Each structure stands twice: as C-alpha cells, then as structure tokens.
Amino acid sequence: MSRGRIVLAVIAMILVLGLLVFSWIAFGPGAMDFAGGHRVALEKYSGTSPTGVPADFASTDPVARGEYLTKAADCQACHTAKGGAPFAGGLAFKLPFGTIWSPNITPDRDTGIGGWSDAQFLRALREGIDDQGQHLYPAMPYAAYTYLTDADALAIRAYLRTVPAAHREPPPTALSFPFNQRRLMSVWSLLFNPKRRFEPNADRSPAWNRGAYLAEAMGHCGDCHTPRNLLQALDNRHKYAGAVAAGWRAFNITGDKATGVGGWSDAELAQYLSQGHAPGRGTAAGPMGEAVDLSLSHLTPSDIAAMVTYLRTIPPVSTPDQPRPATGPAPATHRFAAADSAAPLGKKIFEGACIGCHAWSGNGALNGLATLNGSRAVNDPSATNVAQVIISGASRRTAQGQSVMPAFGHAYSDAEIAAVANYVTTRFGAKPSSVTPKQVARLRKAT
C-alpha cells in the first residue's frame, strides 16, 4: 500500500472514530428512558394527572397555585443575587470558560420580562430563546422545562407578574471564544433539548409519574446531580450519579447502597428533601440548602412522597471515588490519632472554633443538625463541601431545632481552611482528604 493510501486510511479511521464518539455523546438516553414502559400523551393518560398542583394543595387561588409551581420549579434560587431583590437576576454563574449572569424576570418592562408576551415567555422557558431571538445558555434549564405543560408554565408566568418589579440590568455575559457565540446554542439545543411536553409512563404508578414530573420537568434535579458530557449536556448513562456544580459537590442520589441513597429509608429521604436534614445522613448546605429552603420545603407531603417514589427507581450507579460513609460517633482511637498527627493546625482550629457545636464525637453538642458523623460531605475525600461550608457557612431550621454554621471564609486563610477540612474528614470520615490551599482558593472563586 502506498504512503498516500495509508495516510487516507488513517484519516478515514480518525473520522469514523470521531463520528462514533460524537454519536455516543449526542444520542444518549433521555432523562426518563431508564424506566422503559409505554409513554402516552397527557390527554390519553388514564391515571391522575401528574401535572399542576397536587390534590393536597388546599388553595384554589390562581396566584397561589402559580406561586406553588414557581417554587416547585426553583426559579428564585437562580434569578436572585445575594442581597438582591427576588427574581431580579444578577446571580453569577462562574464557568471554566467565563461568567454568565441570570436575567431579571420581574415585571419591570425595561430590564425584566414585563413587556414579554406569553408566547415569548413560553419560548424562552422551553426552547431557550429570549424575546430578542437570542439563544440562552443551558445554565437556564430549558431542556428540563420543555416538559412543562402550557397551563403550568403560564401559571408561573401569572405569578411572576405579581412580584415587585425591580429595575436591574445584569452584567453582560463574559465568555471566551468560541463559547461567546450564542448561535452555537442552536446546535446544542437541536441535539439535547427534547422539545416536547411531559408524557406519563402508562406502566408506572400515578405517584411515580408525579415524582418524575417534579424531578425532571420542575425541579431539574439532574442539572446538579447528573455529570455532563464533553458538550456540557447531561450524561444520562450516569443519571444522578453526582457531579460538581457551582463549586459544590452534588452527591450520588441513585439506588446504589454504598455511594448513593439506596440504603436510606423512605422516611429519611422524605425528611432530607423537605427539611434539609436526616439524622445520620447529613445536613443540606450550599445549592442543595437553597433548593430545600426556596423550593422543596414548600412542597406538600404528597409531592415529597412522589419524589421519593421516583428516586427509588433510579438505577444504581456506583461512584468509585466516594467511600461508604462512616456512621455513628467517632470512637476509633486510631482515627483520632491519625487526624491529630496529620493535621495539628486543623486540630487546633477545630478545638478553638468547632467543638462547641460539633463536639469531639461529631454527634453535635447542641442538636442533631450539627452532627458530622454519617454526612456524605464529611466522607467525601475531596472535602469540597466541607471546605465550602467553612468558607460560606450554612443554616438549617427544622422540627428538631435550628443550626447556624458561621462563615469563616473571612477569618481563615486558604491554608487554615484546608487544614481544618482535612482534619474533619480524617477524624469523622471513612477516608481522609488532602485538599490543598490552592484548591481552597479555587473553591472561593467558584462560589
């Protein structure tokens, strides 16, 4: 074979391999394909409708119903900057290739969506195209909201008309080339936006279908808990297996018993979703804490139960870098010794600032909300969320009491935060971490 033929053969092989890789990425399973069964149009579904507000939502007021759906869709978390007016936008999404800011969705006619028609609102919500015809970046989860019914989407729109108008123009998007080319989002949307309404699964229960609608269309859980592929779309081959988003780790919530929630009881899952805390399982903070505070805690018991029903069916996916959490108080002398010798600075900081709430045992000195044992964050060898909680703080209020974790980011250096984070994971976790000051500095910037 001549040299020219060999070169052409190699080029052809590379092209074929590239096409196969692209096809693998672009034509992966959809969000609910794992369930199998037979999907039907909503109007042909014989069970209780999985859309709208639940039966145990008492109010018949249209605005109250729209508010419920807005909270179920968790709109406020992304469209409200720290210290800013609700829904006025300006929250920064810091990405590896630049920063984008959430838009103002209050009724202000100049800087918000007060001048939008319902058709423009629906197009932005479900297709990712704004009133000027510009494509939105998928930080706006339109690939999930595309499943929303017209009635639910317009109920959200009706509620947003009632919130106070705020005149605020968010900063312009600042992304590097080629990510600053919005036209590319049309290709992304063509590949990864299903562009269809929710279709119930006729072979699943009404509770399962309601849970699927809440988790996939409304709450867009996968946007944080599902890893992304090379084109930044959700990799549903590893659905809900965990990912890092906004500088925080969203943990595995598949049925895997060691690294997911397969070993949790239904009551534990329900309590964590509705209150942000389950004894022996951990306390929500960061984006998950916001999701509980602004969205999940406002759902009715039947909707929380439906989400648990749906989560129970997610196929187990193991997360090899996450060990099975150590549970119970930290009684092992060797763990204490290892922590004390490996991180004397961490021990010193923990002793001075942490034991008053968390106790040497990790079981919480004041109430169960401060318990460290069993927490997935404390058992994460990357110590990502432990470091973030130290930097940013966290608070929870449940039926069991209130816990306020102060923010220490201003008080401690990157080296000190790394030291105490490593001390906590070594003392109370299943596997010690080795987070570095440089990693802590990156976490600060990502938040």
Steps between C-alpha positions, in 0.01 A plus 500: 500500500635842406576765759214715372249218542624439854452868587149498354416182690621653827297818437193291421542300822535821701185640340306182568616490861412867539155437356446207737606708801276786390207263450558345843486844658225655290256212496505380859190399698241753607428594859230238553602232250639282780144420609399322180126451471255672270473878498172661398382851426376675814143522372495122445631411846235321707651568841499814713668782310866534610504870415365811675476532876442189714167396645610592854577860400204672658492842334296555186634852447670510156791714626562267794499204264746679273720579798502132598611397152763778491646365822484144370698618195755667734512823299601735780830328583656581162328831431588672828844641579624502856339799670298582189129520437330164438496401132697813399788293363869580518615171652838407351558154353878455494601250235845378388466717188351815653203639691133544421241677712139403547245739345239709672159326485300755701220698324730799435439592136849636430730249667265211582232307314209737557476571128514138389203321350396158628634347179840660557503377858417143392769510232767613745392252765483194277719578198766729647433796267432844649275782378776629272551162336829438680581149614537454875780298654395168659568634848132577446359145520271530199582140404309406819234771490410388148293227671276756675141523383366826362271533802781461753741725312238774468406464867863573583486797265183626672668483840812680377277787389409554866853527644639852553661640187873566543695720260826312470706416194739210563861528375563383144609142442879463504606175334810416303490397133331287369261480796398863451339408168134465594415352161673182608225454756259430216706192414518402867125537535440299184701212648402512866165674544217244459253781419196304607252507787498249783364160404387276789624143513190280477686210665589700812284618790345847521739576790799404285381722216443792736848448645649487151326827407626667816858372472550530125273780376465719809795448733752411224694289754729364231651842432697465822501126573577361153852531352538675167655377177760678285229719348371603845175306468379263770653152475194292580702179472617605848173658605504656847846353572625834635694795362666826601294814434568859604797387707295251704469124464150371435515142623386171352124458546460175306394173660860396569513391865864585564541836325142604421176507698407135455559438869280788613147438620205674335456705817864614491473604137175686563642679802816602316304635204245690707725619785856482370605260774470132583658360820817312421487598133605863503375856477448690175712805423599702195281459190317202654424707808357771273294241313349384828437850633357653184337199338475156659397613848191661345375182333210308649555160666351322200746666262797416722377139515466495120859616460616224734302248293674621185849509654462142618491385137817673380744222399793466741826650378811463714723799561844340546667809646242520780535246786213358700446760776626432849202514737444546870720698739871506426627263769802354320816609681709436190290748303550762767874435504524512122313827485694658786841408356416575137352844554606669825393839363162352409461357849585835655237681289239229561560515873473878507207558264309177437458273801253734667240399241630175351665340807807275494273205427352668191148436631418866556522677833181703461269295276504240227526758222868549586578129472802424283488121515339331203498818292589437137693828492725394789557166329595657166878465449504822299365693804334737250183570696675496838731777379208688343294489820798633695539780244135593452317368807158336505181503701206265545175524690298182543261343746811378685624854560723755334866484404708793376846430364686834483699590190873489578624591153591850611670383819721218376758475224486242224763295684301507824177399327678215323650384830173490694311343207757221482484457875121461495502237225781305663340504844138438405503364145573162345797627302723802567518788256802697384350822371767765436497877555500548121186288472335702776584820311329359190196404707472857625494630143248241383240590763 
